Amino acid sequence: MSQPSEQYAFPKGFLWGAATAAHQIEGSPLADGAGPSIWTRFAHTPGMMLNGDTGDVACDHYNRWRDDVKMMRELGLHHVEVSDGTSAETSAASTSHLFACMRK
């Protein structure tokens, strides 16, 4: 296999990052008093999802965030965009907590 050409090399100082989409990653859609999101309602509507899958567990980031943060560090990620599906009151606290853990 040949080496990548300079044309496809990332610029010096390039920072890797990741992004999430709430319904596909979180799981636990009703935890800690959160109400159902539009996606939770949609996924629970009979006939809308293949095999009746709901996303209620998804990647279970809600419960496994510590492992996820560890993995992000191991991958050398410097930026994470978090999209969550909880209400504004809950998401502000949980997102702040995640960012604080990423900075440690």
N, C-alpha and C positions, 0 to 999 in steps of 0.2 A: 504494500500500500504506500502510495506516495505521500509526502508531507503536504499539508495544506499550503496553498500559495499565500503570499502576503495580501492578496486581494481579499481573502476570507479571514484574515487574522483579526482578532479583537484589538481595538486600540489600547495602547499602554494606559493603565489606570482604570480600565473597564471594571465596573462593579457588578457582580452577579446578584440577581434577586429572584423573587418568586411572588406569585399572587394566588389568592384563593377565591373561590366562589362559595358563598355560605351554604347553599343547599347541598352541594357536592362534597363538602368537607366536614361540616360541623357535627351533625348528628345531634341527638338530645334537643329536638326543636321546642319542647315545652318545659325545659329545665329552668329552675330558679325563677319561676313565675312568668316566663316569656309566653306571649301569646302566639298562636299559629301565624306563620307568614303566608303570603299569597302562594308560595311554592308548596308549603305544607298542605294547605287546603287543596291545591291542584293535584298533588300527588296522592291525596287520600280520596279523590273523587273517583268512584268506580269506573273502570274502562279507560282512564287517562294515561296510565303507566303500564308498560310492558311487564307482564308477570305480577302486577300488583305491587311492584317495588315502590317504596315511599321516601327513602332518604332519611328515615328516622335514625338510622345508625351512621350511614354514609362512611366516612373515614374515621369517625368518632373523635375528631379533633377536640371536641368539647371536653372529653375525658382524657385524651392522650396528648394534650398540648405540650406537656413537659418533654415527652419523647420527640415530638415534632420540632420543638425549639432546639433540642440537642442535635437532631438530624440536620437542621438548617445551619447550625454552627459548623458541624462536620463537613458540610458541603461548601463552606466558605461563603455563604450568602451574606450580603451586606444590607439588603433591602427586602422588605416583605410588605406586600399590599394585602390588607385583611378586609375582606368583604364579609360582613356577618348579617344574619337574617333576624336578629333579635330586635326588640324595641330599642329606641334611642337611649332610654335610661340604663338598660342593661348593657347595651353594646359599648357605651362610653367607658364603663367600668371595666368590662372584660378586655376591651382592646387596649386600654391603658396598661392593664396588668400584663398582657402579652408583650407589649413593647418594652416594659420595664424588664421583663425576663430576658428579652433579646439583647438588651444593653449590658447585662451582667457578664 
